[in-house]
């Protein structure tokens, strides 16, 4: 687990290939050098210990040699009073005393240490006697230096015996230590060989693993490239395992595959769109031909209708039937405006004239049962407004608000200005609207295509709402209110005051939507 973490370490993964190639070699050489230094340092320590094995014997030999030379110097000075012998004694005495002082004086049960302590004590006593003998010689006290020399000879004999005994004891112990160190050295040699073999194997495995971190992604990438070469672009993309050159190539390869797939997808979508457009073009051609045929057929009916109404109007005038003449005139004006303004941009003044013609026709039909009260701001008559919008609202109030009431039927129609907007309100005292229907009308849950009835020439409120939204490019253009069933209803329209160029721009922006809504309204039946 720790190895995997190391190989996937962000710092190591983001190194370049050169670093990844050099790093294993450096690690291998550093580890090998460290182990060799450690092993050779251990061997050097053992060799030094082996050199020190007989150092004590050499030291004892030097001590015995100095003791013999000092004894000779004392003998020569006492016999012939040689100054050279005295000078040599002084030099050798200091060296001998320093060597004796270095001997450990600690009390112990160890045989060799005990002998060393005795040698130290005898050597110091021997030096004191030699000093006394030399001083007696200088005073020419023959009796004293002869007695001292005899004691010197005895201590010299004992001291030599102790030194040689200690030398023999040390030699035996050092020989045993040498054998132990030699065997240890042989074992260390075998251990070093085993360690070097093990370290070499580990370093080779480490090198193999580190090299594999950038050869494996290359092998995977080569396999993916072969799949792409065989035309398989649906291969799964490889995530880059590192941030080195191999990772960069992997990212570039993935981007290339994604770009190729995106290009193929766009070509496929373009071909499908081209096919759909060709199919639509064929369908449009068929519809256009059918529409042209129906248009030519429909042109006959309006001309026949107007010719018939004009003939009836002239007949009524010749017979002095003024009411019939007025009725036919209003009916002709109504249908003429309706055919002319079906989907075209109009003005509020023209819309009011259409309402007057429509209300005259309806009052003839209903024997003047409907009372229309108008309150019009004359300054707003010339503002631009989509055609055939207000008359459907009046028609809706007549058919659904006042259609079944038994009390006096009234409609209040007002146009005013508030906060820079034209406010158009159409209110009746009819049946009212239920809460659920009112909510659907205000939230727009009744789409225009469903807001139809099987009879009549009315246009639904939903259709009016959508046409106003398209024309004025805003949502809050119409609100329907009612006090409940039997309490009447009102429709309030709020639109910007558009005149001249501003109105023309708005009309151009909404003309297509308004025309579509008006066409739907011509074919629609009476609705809520």
C-alpha positions as CSV (number, residue, x, y, z in Angstrom):
1,X,0.0,0.0,0.0
2,X,2.8,2.4,0.9
3,X,4.6,1.5,-2.4
4,X,1.5,2.4,-4.4
5,X,1.2,5.7,-2.6
6,X,4.8,6.5,-3.4
7,X,4.4,5.7,-7.1
8,X,1.2,7.8,-7.3
9,X,2.8,10.6,-5.3
10,X,1.9,13.9,-6.9
11,X,5.5,15.2,-6.7
12,X,7.0,12.1,-8.2
13,X,4.3,11.7,-10.9
14,X,4.7,15.2,-12.2
15,X,8.5,14.9,-12.7
16,X,9.9,14.8,-16.3
17,X,11.0,11.6,-18.0
18,X,14.6,12.7,-17.7
19,X,14.2,13.1,-13.9
20,X,12.4,9.7,-13.6
21,X,15.3,8.0,-15.6
22,X,18.1,9.7,-13.6
23,X,16.4,9.3,-10.2
24,X,16.5,5.4,-10.1
25,X,20.2,5.5,-11.0
26,X,21.0,8.1,-8.4
27,X,19.0,6.2,-5.7
28,X,20.8,2.9,-6.7
29,X,24.2,4.4,-6.6
30,X,23.5,6.3,-3.3
31,X,22.2,3.2,-1.6
32,X,25.1,1.0,-2.9
33,X,27.6,3.6,-1.8
34,X,26.0,4.0,1.7
35,X,26.0,0.2,2.3
36,X,29.7,-0.1,1.1
37,X,30.8,2.7,3.3
38,X,29.0,1.1,6.2
39,X,30.5,-2.3,5.6
40,X,34.0,-1.0,5.0
41,X,33.8,1.1,8.0
42,X,32.9,-1.9,10.1
43,X,35.8,-3.8,8.6
44,X,38.2,-1.0,9.3
45,X,37.0,-1.0,12.9
46,X,37.7,-4.7,13.2
47,X,41.2,-4.3,11.6
48,X,42.0,-1.6,14.1
49,X,40.9,-3.8,16.9
50,X,43.1,-6.6,15.6
51,X,46.0,-4.1,15.5
52,X,45.3,-3.2,19.1
53,X,45.3,-6.8,20.2
54,X,49.1,-6.9,20.7
55,X,49.5,-3.2,21.6
56,X,49.7,-4.1,25.3
57,X,52.5,-6.6,24.7
58,X,54.4,-4.0,22.7
59,X,53.8,-1.5,25.5
60,X,55.1,-3.9,28.1
61,X,58.1,-4.6,25.9
62,X,58.9,-0.8,25.7
63,X,58.4,-0.5,29.5
64,X,60.8,-3.4,30.1
65,X,63.4,-1.9,27.7
66,X,63.3,1.5,29.4
67,X,63.6,-0.3,32.8
68,X,66.7,-2.2,31.6
69,X,68.2,1.0,30.1
70,X,67.6,3.0,33.4
71,X,69.2,0.2,35.4
72,X,72.3,0.4,33.2
73,X,72.4,4.2,33.5
74,X,72.2,3.9,37.3
75,X,74.9,1.3,37.4
76,X,77.3,3.3,35.2
77,X,76.8,6.5,37.2
78,X,77.2,4.8,40.6
79,X,80.4,3.0,39.5
80,X,82.2,5.6,37.4
81,X,80.1,8.7,38.1
82,X,79.6,9.3,34.3
83,X,77.8,12.5,33.5
84,X,76.5,11.1,30.2
85,X,75.0,8.2,32.2
86,X,73.3,10.7,34.5
87,X,71.9,12.7,31.6
88,X,70.6,9.6,29.9
89,X,69.0,8.5,33.2
90,X,67.2,11.8,33.6
91,X,65.8,11.6,30.0
92,X,64.8,8.0,30.3
93,X,63.4,8.4,33.8
94,X,60.8,11.0,32.7
95,X,59.6,8.8,29.9
96,X,59.5,5.7,32.2
97,X,57.7,7.6,34.9
98,X,55.1,8.9,32.4
99,X,54.5,5.3,31.1
100,X,54.1,4.1,34.7
101,X,51.6,6.8,35.5
102,X,49.5,5.7,32.6
103,X,49.0,2.3,34.2
104,X,45.6,1.9,35.8
105,X,45.8,2.0,39.7
106,X,42.2,0.8,40.3
107,X,41.7,-2.1,42.8
108,X,40.2,-5.1,41.0
109,X,40.0,-8.9,41.0
110,X,41.1,-9.2,37.4
111,X,44.5,-11.0,37.4
112,X,46.1,-8.8,34.7
113,X,44.8,-5.6,36.2
114,X,46.1,-6.7,39.6
115,X,49.6,-7.4,38.1
116,X,49.5,-4.0,36.4
117,X,48.7,-2.3,39.7
118,X,51.7,-4.2,41.4
119,X,54.0,-3.2,38.5
120,X,53.0,0.4,38.9
121,X,53.6,0.4,42.6
122,X,57.0,-1.4,42.3
123,X,58.1,0.9,39.4
124,X,57.4,4.0,41.5
125,X,59.2,2.5,44.5
126,X,62.2,1.6,42.2
127,X,62.3,5.2,40.9
128,X,62.4,6.5,44.5
129,X,65.3,4.2,45.4
130,X,67.3,5.2,42.3
131,X,66.8,8.9,43.2
132,X,68.1,8.2,46.7
133,X,71.1,6.3,45.4
134,X,72.1,9.0,42.9
135,X,71.7,11.7,45.6
136,X,73.9,9.6,48.0
137,X,76.5,9.3,45.2
138,X,76.5,13.0,44.7
139,X,77.2,13.4,48.5
140,X,79.9,10.7,48.3
141,X,78.0,8.6,50.9
142,X,79.3,5.3,49.8
143,X,77.5,3.3,52.4
144,X,74.1,4.8,51.6
145,X,74.2,4.4,47.8
146,X,75.6,0.8,48.1
147,X,72.7,-0.1,50.3
148,X,70.3,1.6,48.0
149,X,71.8,-0.1,44.9
150,X,71.2,-3.5,46.5
151,X,67.5,-2.7,47.1
152,X,67.4,-1.4,43.5
153,X,68.6,-4.7,42.2
154,X,66.0,-6.6,44.2
155,X,63.1,-4.5,43.0
156,X,64.5,-4.6,39.5
157,X,64.4,-8.4,39.6
158,X,60.8,-8.4,40.9
159,X,59.7,-5.7,38.5
160,X,61.2,-7.7,35.5
161,X,59.5,-10.8,36.7
162,X,56.1,-9.0,37.0
163,X,56.5,-7.4,33.6
164,X,57.3,-10.7,31.9
165,X,54.5,-12.5,33.7
166,X,52.0,-9.8,32.7
167,X,53.4,-10.0,29.2
168,X,52.8,-13.7,29.0
169,X,49.3,-13.3,30.4
170,X,48.5,-10.6,28.0
171,X,49.9,-12.5,25.1
172,X,47.6,-15.5,25.8
173,X,44.5,-13.3,26.2
174,X,45.4,-11.3,23.0
175,X,45.9,-14.5,21.1
176,X,42.4,-15.6,22.0
177,X,41.0,-12.2,21.1
178,X,42.8,-12.3,17.8
179,X,41.2,-15.6,16.9
180,X,37.8,-14.3,17.9
181,X,38.2,-11.1,15.7
182,X,39.5,-13.2,12.8
183,X,36.5,-15.4,12.9
184,X,34.2,-12.4,13.2
185,X,35.9,-10.9,10.2
186,X,35.2,-14.0,8.2
187,X,31.5,-13.9,9.2
188,X,31.4,-10.3,8.4
189,X,32.7,-11.0,4.9
190,X,30.0,-13.6,4.3
191,X,27.4,-11.1,5.7
192,X,28.7,-8.4,3.4
193,X,28.3,-10.6,0.4
194,X,24.7,-11.5,1.4
195,X,23.8,-7.9,2.1
196,X,25.2,-6.8,-1.3
197,X,23.3,-9.5,-3.1
198,X,20.1,-8.6,-1.3
199,X,20.5,-4.8,-1.9
200,X,21.3,-5.4,-5.5
201,X,18.1,-7.5,-6.0
202,X,16.1,-4.8,-4.2
203,X,17.6,-2.0,-6.2
204,X,16.9,-3.9,-9.5
205,X,13.3,-4.4,-8.4
206,X,13.1,-0.7,-7.5
207,X,14.6,0.2,-10.9
208,X,12.1,-2.1,-12.7
209,X,9.2,-0.6,-10.8
210,X,10.2,3.0,-11.4
211,X,10.8,2.4,-15.2
212,X,7.4,0.7,-15.4
213,X,5.7,3.9,-14.2
214,X,6.2,5.5,-17.6
215,X,6.4,2.4,-19.8
216,X,3.0,1.1,-18.8
217,X,1.1,4.3,-19.8
218,X,3.0,4.2,-23.1
219,X,1.9,0.6,-23.7
220,X,-1.7,1.5,-23.0
221,X,-1.5,4.5,-25.2
222,X,0.0,2.5,-28.0
223,X,-2.9,0.0,-27.7
224,X,-5.5,2.8,-27.9
225,X,-3.7,4.2,-30.9
226,X,-4.0,0.9,-32.7
227,X,-7.7,0.7,-31.9
228,X,-8.2,4.2,-33.4
229,X,-6.1,3.1,-36.4
230,X,-8.6,0.3,-37.0
231,X,-11.5,2.9,-37.0
232,X,-12.7,2.3,-33.4
233,X,-13.4,5.8,-32.1
234,X,-15.6,4.6,-29.3
235,X,-12.7,3.6,-27.0
236,X,-12.6,4.5,-23.4
237,X,-10.2,7.4,-22.7
238,X,-7.3,6.8,-20.4
239,X,-6.8,9.1,-17.5
240,X,-3.2,10.4,-17.3
241,X,-1.3,8.8,-14.5
242,X,1.4,11.4,-14.2
243,X,2.2,15.0,-15.2
244,X,5.3,14.2,-17.2
245,X,5.7,14.0,-21.0
246,X,3.7,10.7,-21.2
247,X,0.8,12.3,-19.3
248,X,0.9,15.3,-21.7
249,X,0.8,13.0,-24.7
250,X,-2.1,11.1,-23.1
251,X,-4.1,14.3,-22.5
252,X,-3.4,15.4,-26.1
253,X,-4.5,11.9,-27.4
254,X,-7.7,12.1,-25.3
255,X,-8.4,15.6,-26.7
256,X,-7.8,14.3,-30.2
257,X,-10.3,11.4,-29.8
258,X,-12.9,13.8,-28.2
259,X,-12.5,16.2,-31.0
260,X,-12.8,13.5,-33.6
261,X,-16.0,12.2,-31.9
262,X,-17.4,15.7,-31.6
263,X,-16.6,16.3,-35.3
264,X,-18.4,13.1,-36.3
265,X,-21.3,14.0,-34.1
266,X,-21.6,17.4,-35.7
267,X,-21.4,15.9,-39.2
268,X,-24.1,13.4,-38.3
269,X,-26.3,16.2,-36.8
270,X,-25.7,18.4,-39.8
271,X,-26.7,15.5,-42.1
272,X,-29.8,14.8,-40.1
273,X,-30.7,18.5,-40.0
274,X,-30.2,18.7,-43.7
275,X,-32.5,15.8,-44.3
276,X,-35.1,17.3,-42.0
277,X,-34.8,20.7,-43.7
278,X,-35.3,19.0,-47.1
279,X,-38.4,17.2,-45.8
280,X,-39.7,20.4,-44.3
281,X,-39.0,22.2,-47.6
282,X,-41.0,19.6,-49.5
283,X,-43.8,19.9,-46.9
284,X,-43.7,23.7,-47.1
285,X,-44.0,23.5,-50.9
286,X,-47.0,21.3,-50.6
287,X,-48.6,23.5,-48.0
288,X,-47.8,26.6,-50.1
289,X,-49.5,25.1,-53.1
290,X,-52.5,24.1,-51.0
291,X,-52.7,27.6,-49.4
292,X,-52.5,29.3,-52.8
293,X,-55.4,27.2,-54.0
294,X,-57.5,28.0,-50.9
295,X,-56.5,31.7,-51.2
296,X,-57.8,31.9,-54.7
297,X,-60.9,30.1,-53.7
298,X,-61.5,32.3,-50.7
299,X,-61.2,35.5,-52.7
300,X,-64.5,34.8,-54.2
301,X,-66.5,34.8,-50.9
302,X,-65.5,38.4,-49.6
303,X,-66.2,40.0,-53.0
304,X,-69.5,38.2,-53.2
305,X,-70.3,39.2,-49.6
306,X,-69.5,42.9,-50.1
307,X,-71.3,43.1,-53.4
308,X,-74.4,41.5,-51.7
309,X,-74.2,43.9,-48.7
310,X,-73.8,46.9,-51.0
311,X,-76.8,45.8,-53.1
312,X,-78.9,45.3,-49.9
313,X,-77.7,48.7,-48.6
314,X,-78.8,50.4,-51.9
315,X,-82.1,48.6,-51.8
316,X,-82.8,49.8,-48.2
317,X,-81.9,53.3,-49.1
318,X,-84.3,53.2,-52.1
319,X,-87.1,51.9,-49.9
320,X,-86.3,54.6,-47.2
321,X,-85.5,51.8,-44.6
322,X,-83.0,53.8,-42.6
323,X,-82.6,51.3,-39.8
324,X,-82.0,48.5,-42.3
325,X,-79.6,50.8,-44.2
326,X,-77.6,51.5,-40.9
327,X,-77.6,47.9,-40.0
328,X,-76.2,46.8,-43.3
329,X,-73.7,49.7,-43.3
330,X,-72.4,48.7,-39.8
331,X,-72.2,45.1,-40.8
332,X,-70.2,45.9,-44.0
333,X,-67.9,48.1,-42.0
334,X,-67.4,45.4,-39.4
335,X,-66.5,42.7,-42.0
336,X,-64.4,45.1,-44.0
337,X,-62.3,46.0,-41.0
338,X,-62.1,42.4,-39.9
339,X,-60.8,41.2,-43.3
340,X,-58.4,44.2,-43.6
341,X,-57.0,44.2,-40.1
342,X,-56.8,40.4,-39.6
343,X,-53.2,40.3,-38.2
344,X,-52.3,43.9,-39.2
345,X,-51.3,46.7,-36.9
346,X,-54.1,49.1,-36.2
347,X,-54.8,52.0,-33.8
348,X,-57.0,52.3,-30.7
349,X,-59.3,54.7,-32.6
350,X,-59.9,52.0,-35.3
351,X,-60.5,49.4,-32.7
352,X,-63.1,51.6,-31.0
353,X,-64.9,52.1,-34.4
354,X,-65.0,48.3,-34.8
355,X,-66.5,48.0,-31.3
356,X,-69.2,50.6,-32.2
357,X,-70.1,48.7,-35.4
358,X,-70.1,45.4,-33.5
359,X,-72.3,46.7,-30.7
360,X,-74.8,48.2,-33.2
361,X,-75.1,44.8,-34.8
362,X,-75.5,43.1,-31.4
363,X,-78.2,45.6,-30.2
364,X,-80.2,45.0,-33.4
365,X,-80.0,41.3,-32.7
366,X,-80.9,41.7,-29.0
367,X,-83.3,44.6,-29.3
368,X,-81.1,47.1,-27.6
369,X,-80.8,45.1,-24.4
370,X,-77.1,45.9,-24.0
371,X,-76.0,49.2,-22.8
372,X,-72.4,50.3,-23.6
373,X,-70.9,53.1,-21.6
374,X,-67.6,54.5,-22.9
375,X,-65.0,56.8,-21.3
376,X,-62.2,57.5,-23.8
377,X,-59.1,59.6,-23.5
378,X,-58.9,61.2,-27.0
379,X,-55.2,61.6,-26.7
380,X,-54.7,57.9,-26.9
381,X,-56.8,57.2,-30.1
382,X,-53.7,57.3,-32.4
383,X,-51.4,54.9,-30.5
384,X,-50.5,51.8,-32.4
385,X,-52.3,48.6,-31.3
386,X,-52.7,45.1,-32.8
387,X,-55.9,44.7,-34.8
388,X,-58.8,42.6,-33.7
389,X,-58.0,42.5,-30.0
390,X,-60.6,44.6,-28.1
391,X,-63.7,43.4,-30.1
392,X,-63.1,39.7,-29.0
393,X,-63.0,40.9,-25.4
394,X,-66.4,42.7,-25.8
395,X,-67.8,39.6,-27.6
396,X,-66.6,37.4,-24.8
397,X,-68.4,39.7,-22.2
398,X,-71.6,39.5,-24.3
399,X,-71.7,35.8,-24.8
400,X,-70.4,34.5,-21.5
401,X,-70.9,37.4,-19.1
402,X,-74.3,38.7,-20.2
403,X,-75.6,35.8,-22.2
404,X,-77.9,34.3,-19.5
405,X,-78.6,37.1,-17.1
406,X,-82.1,38.4,-16.5
407,X,-81.2,41.8,-15.2
408,X,-80.1,44.9,-17.1
409,X,-77.0,44.2,-19.2
410,X,-74.3,46.8,-19.1
411,X,-70.7,47.0,-20.4
412,X,-68.3,49.8,-19.3
413,X,-65.5,50.5,-21.7
414,X,-62.8,53.0,-20.7
415,X,-59.3,54.0,-22.0
416,X,-57.0,56.2,-19.9
417,X,-53.4,56.8,-19.1
418,X,-51.5,55.9,-15.9
419,X,-47.7,56.0,-15.2
420,X,-47.0,56.4,-18.9
421,X,-49.1,53.4,-19.9
422,X,-52.4,53.1,-21.7
423,X,-54.9,51.4,-19.4
424,X,-57.9,49.8,-21.2
425,X,-60.7,48.4,-19.0
426,X,-63.7,46.4,-20.2
427,X,-66.1,45.5,-17.4
428,X,-69.6,43.9,-17.3
429,X,-72.3,43.2,-14.7
430,X,-72.8,39.6,-15.9
431,X,-72.5,36.1,-14.5
432,X,-68.9,36.5,-13.2
433,X,-66.1,34.0,-13.3
434,X,-65.4,31.1,-10.9
435,X,-62.2,31.2,-8.8
436,X,-60.6,28.3,-10.6
437,X,-61.3,29.6,-14.1
438,X,-60.1,33.1,-13.1
439,X,-56.8,31.6,-11.8
440,X,-56.3,29.7,-15.0
441,X,-56.9,32.8,-17.1
442,X,-54.5,34.9,-15.1
443,X,-51.7,32.2,-14.9
444,X,-52.1,31.3,-18.6
445,X,-52.9,27.6,-18.0
446,X,-55.5,27.7,-20.9
447,X,-53.4,27.8,-24.1
448,X,-55.0,29.5,-27.1
449,X,-55.4,26.3,-29.1
450,X,-57.6,24.9,-26.4
451,X,-59.5,28.1,-25.8
452,X,-62.1,27.5,-28.5
453,X,-65.7,26.6,-28.9
454,X,-67.6,25.0,-31.7
455,X,-69.8,27.9,-32.7
456,X,-69.5,31.7,-33.1
457,X,-66.9,34.1,-34.3
458,X,-65.3,35.1,-31.0
459,X,-61.6,34.9,-30.1
460,X,-60.6,33.6,-26.6
461,X,-59.1,35.7,-23.9
462,X,-56.0,33.4,-23.9
463,X,-55.5,34.2,-27.6
464,X,-55.8,37.9,-27.0
465,X,-53.3,37.6,-24.1
466,X,-50.8,35.8,-26.3
467,X,-51.1,38.3,-29.1
468,X,-50.6,41.2,-26.8
469,X,-47.5,39.5,-25.3
470,X,-46.0,38.9,-28.7
471,X,-46.7,42.4,-29.9
472,X,-45.5,44.4,-26.9
473,X,-42.8,41.8,-25.9
474,X,-43.9,41.7,-22.2
475,X,-45.8,39.3,-20.0
476,X,-47.9,41.5,-17.7
477,X,-50.2,43.0,-20.4
478,X,-53.6,41.7,-19.2
479,X,-55.4,40.9,-16.0
480,X,-58.8,39.3,-15.5
481,X,-60.8,40.1,-12.3
482,X,-64.1,39.0,-10.9
483,X,-66.0,39.4,-7.6
484,X,-67.3,35.9,-8.0
485,X,-70.2,34.2,-9.7
486,X,-73.1,36.7,-10.4
487,X,-70.9,39.7,-9.6
488,X,-69.6,40.5,-13.1
489,X,-66.0,40.5,-14.4
490,X,-63.4,42.9,-15.8
491,X,-60.5,42.7,-18.2
492,X,-57.7,45.3,-17.7
493,X,-55.1,45.7,-20.4
494,X,-51.9,47.8,-19.7
495,X,-49.6,48.5,-22.7
496,X,-46.9,51.1,-23.5
497,X,-48.0,54.2,-25.3
498,X,-46.4,53.7,-28.8
499,X,-46.7,56.3,-31.5
500,X,-44.9,56.8,-34.8
501,X,-41.4,55.3,-35.2
502,X,-41.5,53.6,-31.8
503,X,-44.8,52.0,-32.6
504,X,-43.6,50.9,-36.0
505,X,-40.6,49.2,-34.5
506,X,-42.8,47.4,-31.9
507,X,-45.3,46.5,-34.6
508,X,-42.5,45.0,-36.8
509,X,-41.2,43.0,-33.8
510,X,-44.6,41.6,-33.0
511,X,-46.3,41.6,-36.4
512,X,-45.5,37.9,-37.1
513,X,-46.8,36.7,-33.7
514,X,-49.9,39.0,-33.9
515,X,-50.7,37.8,-37.4
516,X,-50.5,34.2,-36.2
517,X,-52.8,34.9,-33.3
518,X,-55.2,36.8,-35.5
519,X,-55.4,33.9,-38.0
520,X,-56.1,31.6,-35.1
521,X,-58.7,34.0,-33.8
522,X,-60.5,34.1,-37.2
523,X,-60.9,30.3,-37.0
524,X,-61.6,30.2,-33.3
525,X,-65.0,30.0,-31.6
526,X,-66.3,31.7,-28.6
527,X,-64.3,31.1,-25.4
528,X,-63.7,32.3,-21.9
